[in-house]
Amino acid sequence: MTPTSMSKGANLPVAARQVRVVLGWSGGPGAPDADASALLLRADGRVRDDGDFVFYNQPRHVSGAVRHSGKRREGGGTTDTVEVDLGALEPEIQRVVLGASADGGTFGELSGLRLRLFDAGTGEELAFFDMEATTETAFIGGELYLRGDRWKFRAVGQGYASGLAGLATDFGISVDEEPGAPAGTDPRSAAAGTVSPTPPPPPVPPAPPVQAPPVQAPAPAPAAGSAPRLVKGEERLPVDMRKRLSLRKEQVAVSLRKHGAVGVRARVILVLDASGSMSFLYSKGVVADVVERMAAVAAQLDDDGEMQAWTFASNPARLPDLALGDLPDWLELHVRVGELTLFRRKKPRKGLLPGQVDMRAVGIQNEEQKVIAEVRAYVREHPAADPTLVLFFSDGGVYRNKEIEKELLEAVEEPVFWQFVGLGRSNYGVLERFDTLPGRRVDNVGFFAVDDISDVPDPELYDRLLSEFPSWMKEARRLGIV
C-alpha cells in the first residue's frame, strides 16, 4: 500500500492500535542535531503533570503508552522515533502532540525534514509529511487526536523560535534553567535541564517563564509593544464579551512575541465562506464565534482595531467594516448564510436592515477566486502604511483550482499575506498545495484545517493563525514588497 503524502493541515484516520512516528532529516558539517518528543494532553490542551512530557531526559511515559526510542543513522540522514500505543493511553488523554527541538542551530539548517507515520504492528508506512523550516528551533510536526471513538493523525508543521522550552511551556510544562541562561536556550545547554509542572493554568497562559532555583520567578512582563492594546469602543462591549476580548488580545500578543513579531502592525481583512455547505456552522453559532475570536487579532494588529470584511459563495459581497464597539450588533446583522431554498422567492425580499447584504445574490456555490480578486482590488485602491493580513475561512469544496492559483500567484508581489483556515470538511484543492508551488519570490499563503474550530483552544488557534505571517513579513520587507 502506498503511504499517503500529507500537506499542512491535512488529517487521516488511524486504524492501527500501535503507531511509530519517525522524524528524519539530513545535515552537513556544523548542522544542528534534532530530538523528537511527545506531549500527552487532556481535552483542554494541557498536560496533567511533568510525566506527560516524553523526551530525551524522560524517554518513557509511566503508562508505557508512549516511548522515545532514540536516534538511528540511515544512509546519509538521521531519524529519531516516538512510539505510541493508542490502545494503552489513559482515558483522560485526548491528544498526543509530536514535537521536535533543534540543538545548536535551527531547523532551517537541516534538509529533508520529514515526519513519517507507521503501523508499528505490521511495519507498513501509513503517511508522510514533508516540512519546511527557517529560523525555528522547535517544531510540532503532527498530532494524534481522538475524534469520537476513533484516533486520527493531523499534519501540523508549526514552528517555534523559542526551542524546546517554548514548545513545552505552551502546553503546561515549565523548563527550569540556570540563572543567566538566555530565554529559549535548549535545556541540554543549561546545567539544570529539568521539567516541572506549572500550577493549574489561568484562562490565558503567560509567556514562557524563566526560572531561577530554588524559587520560581514570576513570568516576565511583556516586551515593549507586545502588551494587549486598548481599542476605541472596547468599553461599550458587554462585560462578558469584553473579558473574553481582553484575554484573547493577550493570547494574540503572546503568539506574536513567540514568533518574533513584537509590535508589528497590519491591516486585517476577514473573509467568510457563505456557501450552502456552511449553513450548519452558521446555525450553530460557530461562524459568529470565529468572528469574535478574529476581532481580537484585529484589535492587537490593526492601528484602528477595525476589520474590513467580505462574504462569498457564488459571488462576493463586501460587508460593513467591523468596528470593535459594534461587535454584538455586527454579529447579529451580518453573520448570515444564503437564503436560497427549493421554493425560490419570486419577489424581492423585504425587510433588509441598513447595510445588510441580500444573501440570495451571494448564492450557494464556491467561487473563491472572485472574492480573492475583489480583496486584491480593494488593497490596490486603498493603500495602507502597514501590510495586510487576510483571514479567510472556508469549509472546503474548492474546485476552481486554476483560477485561484492564478489570483494568488499574481498576488505574490502585493503587500498581502493570505491565511486560509479550513473548517472541517475536505477538498481544499490548491490551497493545501500552495506551499509547494514553484515560481514565487516569497510564500504569501498559509493554510491549516481543523475538524472543529470550536474545540481548538485560543492559544493554539492564534499560534497556528500567526505562525507564518511574521516570516512572510520579514522576507517581503527584504524584497521590497512591503
C-alpha positions in Angstrom: 0.0 0.0 0.0 1.4 3.4 -1.0 1.7 5.8 2.0 -0.4 9.0 1.9 1.5 12.2 1.2 0.1 14.8 3.5 0.0 18.6 3.3 -0.1 21.0 6.2 -3.4 20.8 8.0 -4.5 17.5 6.4 -5.7 14.6 8.5 -6.4 10.9 8.2 -8.0 8.2 10.3 -5.6 5.8 12.1 -6.9 2.2 12.4 -3.7 0.8 13.8 -3.6 0.3 17.6 0.2 1.0 17.8 2.0 3.5 15.7 5.6 4.6 15.2 6.3 8.2 14.3 9.7 8.8 12.7 11.3 12.2 12.3 14.0 12.2 9.6 16.5 14.8 8.3 19.9 15.4 6.8 22.6 17.8 7.9 26.1 18.7 6.8 29.1 19.8 8.9 28.1 22.2 11.6 24.4 21.5 11.3 22.4 21.1 14.5 21.1 17.9 16.0 17.4 17.3 16.5 15.3 15.4 19.0 11.8 14.1 18.8 9.4 14.5 21.7 5.8 13.9 22.6 3.3 15.6 24.9 0.2 13.8 26.2 -2.7 16.3 26.5 -6.1 16.4 28.1 -9.1 17.8 26.3 -8.2 21.3 27.4 -4.9 21.1 25.5 -2.7 20.9 28.7 -0.6 18.2 30.3 -1.6 16.8 33.6 1.9 17.0 35.1 5.5 16.7 34.1 5.2 12.9 33.5 3.1 13.7 30.3 6.2 15.0 28.5 8.2 12.3 26.8 11.6 13.4 25.5 15.4 12.6 25.7 15.6 13.1 29.5 12.3 11.2 30.1 12.1 8.6 27.4 9.1 6.6 28.7 5.7 7.6 29.9 4.6 6.0 33.2 1.7 4.3 31.4 4.0 2.7 28.9 1.8 4.0 26.1 4.4 6.5 24.7 8.1 5.8 24.3 11.0 7.8 22.9 13.0 5.1 21.0 16.1 7.2 20.1 18.2 8.0 17.0 19.5 6.0 14.1 21.7 6.7 11.2 20.0 5.8 7.9 22.1 6.3 4.8 23.1 9.9 4.7 20.5 11.0 7.2 19.3 10.6 10.8 16.0 9.5 12.3 14.5 9.9 15.8 11.5 7.9 16.8 8.5 8.1 19.1 6.2 5.0 19.5 2.6 5.4 20.7 0.3 2.6 21.8 -3.1 4.2 21.2 -4.9 1.4 22.9 -2.9 1.9 26.1 -3.4 5.6 26.5 -5.3 6.6 29.6 -8.9 7.7 29.0 -8.0 11.3 30.1 -5.5 11.7 27.2 -7.2 13.1 24.1 -4.2 14.2 22.1 -0.6 13.3 21.6 1.4 16.2 20.1 4.5 15.1 18.2 7.2 17.7 18.5 11.0 18.2 18.0 13.7 20.5 19.1 17.0 21.6 17.4 20.2 21.7 19.4 22.9 24.1 18.3 21.0 25.8 15.4 17.7 26.0 13.6 15.6 23.6 11.7 16.2 25.7 8.6 19.8 24.4 8.6 18.5 20.8 8.1 17.4 19.3 4.8 14.9 16.6 4.0 12.8 17.3 7.1 10.1 14.6 7.0 7.7 13.1 9.5 6.6 9.5 8.8 3.7 7.5 10.4 3.9 3.7 10.5 1.7 0.9 11.7 4.0 -0.4 14.4 2.4 -3.9 14.3 2.9 -4.5 10.6 5.7 -2.1 9.8 3.6 -0.5 7.0 4.1 3.2 6.3 0.8 4.9 6.5 1.7 8.5 5.7 4.5 11.1 5.4 4.6 14.8 5.8 7.5 16.9 4.3 8.1 20.1 6.3 9.8 23.4 5.6 11.6 25.5 8.2 13.6 28.6 8.5 14.5 30.1 12.0 12.6 27.6 14.1 14.3 25.9 17.0 11.3 23.7 17.9 8.6 22.2 15.7 5.3 20.5 16.0 5.3 18.0 13.1 1.9 16.4 13.8 -0.5 15.2 16.3 -2.6 12.1 17.1 -6.0 13.1 18.4 -9.2 11.4 19.4 -12.4 12.2 17.4 -15.3 10.4 18.9 -14.1 6.9 19.5 -11.5 6.9 16.6 -7.9 8.2 16.5 -6.8 10.5 13.7 -3.5 12.0 12.7 -3.0 15.6 11.6 0.0 17.2 9.8 0.6 20.4 11.7 4.0 21.9 10.7 4.0 24.7 13.3 7.4 26.2 14.4 8.7 28.0 17.4 11.7 30.3 17.8 12.0 29.5 21.5 13.3 26.0 21.4 12.1 23.0 23.5 11.3 25.4 26.4 8.9 27.3 24.2 7.2 24.2 22.9 6.9 22.6 26.4 5.6 25.7 28.2 2.9 26.2 25.6 1.2 23.0 26.8 1.7 23.5 30.6 5.3 22.5 31.3 7.9 24.9 32.6 11.6 24.3 31.9 13.9 25.3 34.7 17.2 27.0 33.6 20.4 28.0 35.3 20.4 31.7 36.4 21.6 33.8 33.5 20.6 31.2 30.8 19.0 33.1 27.9 15.3 32.5 27.3 14.7 29.8 24.8 18.0 28.0 25.5 17.7 24.3 24.8 17.7 22.6 28.2 20.7 20.5 27.3 22.8 23.7 27.2 21.8 24.5 30.8 23.0 22.6 33.8 19.6 22.4 35.4 17.6 21.0 32.4 14.7 19.6 34.3 11.0 19.9 33.7 8.3 20.6 36.3 4.5 21.1 36.1 3.0 24.5 36.1 0.2 25.2 38.6 -3.4 25.0 37.2 -3.4 27.3 34.2 -5.3 30.6 34.2 -7.6 31.2 31.2 -4.7 32.8 29.4 -1.3 31.2 29.8 1.6 33.6 30.5 4.6 33.9 28.3 7.2 31.1 28.9 8.6 31.8 32.4 12.3 32.0 33.1 13.0 30.4 36.5 15.9 30.6 39.0 16.2 27.9 41.6 15.1 27.3 44.3 12.2 29.8 44.0 10.2 30.0 40.8 10.4 33.5 39.4 7.2 35.2 38.0 6.7 35.3 34.3 8.5 38.4 32.8 6.5 41.4 31.8 5.6 41.5 28.1 8.2 43.2 25.9 7.6 46.7 24.9 4.9 47.0 22.2 3.6 43.4 22.8 1.1 44.1 25.5 -2.6 44.0 24.7 -3.8 47.2 23.1 -6.8 49.2 24.2 -9.1 49.9 21.3 -11.7 52.6 20.8 -15.2 51.4 21.5 -14.0 48.4 23.6 -15.6 49.9 26.7 -19.0 49.7 25.1 -19.0 45.9 24.8 -21.0 43.7 27.2 -18.9 42.7 30.2 -18.6 39.0 29.3 -17.5 39.8 25.7 -15.1 42.5 27.0 -13.5 39.9 29.3 -13.1 37.4 26.5 -11.6 40.0 24.3 -9.1 41.1 26.9 -7.9 37.5 27.4 -7.8 36.9 23.7 -5.8 40.0 22.9 -3.2 38.9 25.5 -3.1 35.5 23.7 -2.5 37.2 20.4 0.3 39.2 21.9 1.9 36.1 23.3 1.7 34.3 19.9 3.2 37.3 18.2 6.0 37.5 20.7 6.7 33.8 20.3 7.1 34.2 16.6 9.4 37.2 16.9 6.8 39.7 15.8 6.6 42.1 18.8 4.9 45.3 18.0 4.0 44.5 14.4 1.0 46.3 12.8 -1.1 45.1 9.9 -4.5 45.8 8.3 -6.7 42.8 9.0 -9.4 41.7 6.5 -11.9 38.9 7.2 -13.4 36.7 4.5 -16.3 34.3 5.4 -17.5 31.4 3.2 -21.3 31.6 2.9 -21.8 28.6 0.5 -24.6 26.2 1.1 -22.5 23.6 3.0 -21.6 26.3 5.6 -25.3 26.5 6.8 -24.8 24.2 9.8 -21.8 26.2 11.0 -23.7 29.4 10.9 -26.8 28.0 12.6 -24.8 26.5 15.4 -23.0 29.8 16.1 -19.6 28.5 15.0 -19.0 31.3 12.5 -20.1 34.0 14.9 -17.6 32.7 17.5 -14.9 32.7 14.8 -15.6 36.3 14.1 -15.4 37.2 17.7 -12.1 35.4 18.1 -10.7 37.2 15.0 -11.8 40.6 16.4 -9.0 40.1 19.0 -6.5 39.7 16.2 -7.6 43.0 14.6 -7.6 44.7 18.0 -4.0 43.8 18.5 -2.6 44.2 15.0 -4.7 46.9 13.3 -3.9 50.6 14.1 -7.7 51.4 14.4 -8.8 48.0 15.7 -11.3 47.6 12.8 -11.7 44.9 10.2 -12.8 45.1 6.6 -15.0 42.1 5.8 -16.3 40.1 2.9 -18.7 37.2 2.5 -18.8 35.0 -0.6 -20.3 31.9 -2.3 -21.2 32.2 -6.0 -20.5 35.9 -5.7 -18.6 38.1 -3.3 -20.2 40.8 -1.2 -18.4 43.3 1.0 -19.9 43.7 4.4 -19.8 46.8 6.6 -16.5 47.4 8.4 -16.4 45.8 11.8 -15.7 48.3 14.5 -14.9 46.6 17.8 -17.5 48.5 19.8 -20.2 47.4 17.4 -19.3 43.7 17.6 -22.6 42.3 19.1 -24.8 44.2 16.6 -22.5 43.3 13.7 -22.6 39.6 14.5 -26.4 39.7 14.6 -26.8 41.7 11.4 -24.1 40.4 9.1 -23.1 36.8 10.1 -25.6 35.2 7.8 -25.6 32.5 5.2 -27.5 32.0 1.9 -31.3 32.3 1.8 -32.0 30.2 -1.3 -34.4 27.3 -1.0 -36.1 24.9 -3.3 -39.0 27.3 -3.3 -37.2 30.4 -4.6 -38.8 33.7 -3.7 -40.2 35.4 -6.8 -40.3 38.8 -5.2 -37.5 40.9 -3.7 -37.1 40.2 -0.1 -38.5 42.9 2.2 -37.1 44.0 5.5 -33.3 44.1 4.9 -31.8 46.3 7.5 -29.3 49.1 6.7 -26.0 47.6 5.5 -27.3 44.0 5.2 -26.4 42.0 2.2 -29.2 40.2 0.3 -27.7 36.7 0.7 -29.7 35.4 -2.3 -27.4 37.5 -4.5 -24.4 35.8 -2.9 -25.7 32.3 -3.9 -24.6 28.9 -2.7 -21.5 27.7 -4.7 -17.8 28.0 -4.1 -16.1 30.7 -6.2 -13.2 31.7 -4.0 -11.3 33.3 -6.9 -13.9 36.1 -7.2 -13.6 37.3 -3.6 -9.8 37.0 -3.8 -9.8 39.2 -6.8 -12.1 41.7 -5.1 -10.0 41.9 -2.0 -6.9 42.4 -4.1 -8.6 45.3 -5.9 -9.6 46.8 -2.6 -6.0 46.7 -1.3 -4.6 48.3 -4.5 -7.2 51.0 -4.4 -6.8 51.7 -0.7 -3.0 51.5 0.0 -2.0 51.4 3.7 1.2 52.1 5.6 1.1 48.5 7.0 0.9 45.2 5.2 -2.5 43.4 5.0 -3.3 40.1 6.7 -6.3 38.3 5.1 -8.0 35.8 7.4 -10.0 33.5 5.0 -12.4 30.9 6.5 -14.0 28.1 4.4 -15.2 24.6 4.8 -13.7 23.3 1.6 -15.3 22.2 -1.6 -12.7 24.1 -3.7 -12.9 23.3 -7.4 -11.7 26.5 -9.2 -8.1 25.5 -8.7 -6.6 27.1 -11.8 -8.4 30.4 -11.2 -7.5 30.5 -7.5 -3.8 29.7 -8.3 -3.7 32.4 -10.9 -5.0 35.1 -8.4 -2.7 34.1 -5.6 0.4 33.8 -7.8 -0.3 37.3 -9.2 -0.7 38.5 -5.6 2.9 37.5 -4.6 4.2 41.0 -5.4 1.4 42.6 -3.3 1.7 43.6 0.4 -0.8 40.9 1.4 -0.5 37.6 3.3 -3.4 35.2 2.8 -4.1 32.9 5.8 -6.6 30.3 4.9 -8.3 28.2 7.6 -10.3 25.1 6.8 -13.4 24.5 8.9 -13.6 20.7 9.0 -14.7 19.4 5.6 -12.3 18.4 2.9 -11.2 19.1 -0.7 -9.3 22.4 -0.2 -7.6 21.9 -3.5 -4.8 24.3 -4.4 -4.9 25.9 -1.0 -3.4 22.8 0.5 -0.7 22.6 -2.1 0.2 26.2 -2.3 3.3 25.9 -0.1 4.9 23.6 -2.7 4.1 25.7 -5.8 7.2 27.0 -7.5 7.8 30.3 -9.1 7.2 32.6 -6.2 9.7 35.0 -4.7 8.0 34.7 -1.3 5.4 32.3 0.2 2.4 34.6 0.5 -0.1 31.9 1.6 -0.7 29.9 4.8 -3.2 27.1 5.3 -4.3 24.8 8.0 -7.5 22.9 8.7 -9.3 21.8 11.9 -12.1 19.3 12.4 -14.0 21.5 14.8 -12.6 25.0 15.4 -14.8 25.4 18.5 -12.7 22.7 20.2 -9.4 24.4 19.4 -8.2 26.5 22.4 -7.4 30.2 21.8 -3.6 29.8 22.3 -3.4 27.0 19.8 -5.6 28.8 17.3 -3.7 32.1 17.4 -0.4 30.2 17.2 -1.5 28.5 14.0 -3.1 31.6 12.6 0.0 33.7 13.1 2.8 31.2 12.6 3.7 32.1 9.0 2.7 35.8 8.8 5.8 37.2 10.7 8.3 35.2 8.5 6.4 36.4 5.3 6.6 40.0 6.6 10.3 39.8 7.2 11.0 38.3 3.7 8.6 40.7 2.0 10.4 43.6 3.6 13.8 42.3 2.4 12.5 42.0 -1.1 10.8 45.5 -1.1 7.3 44.1 -1.4 6.2 45.9 1.8 
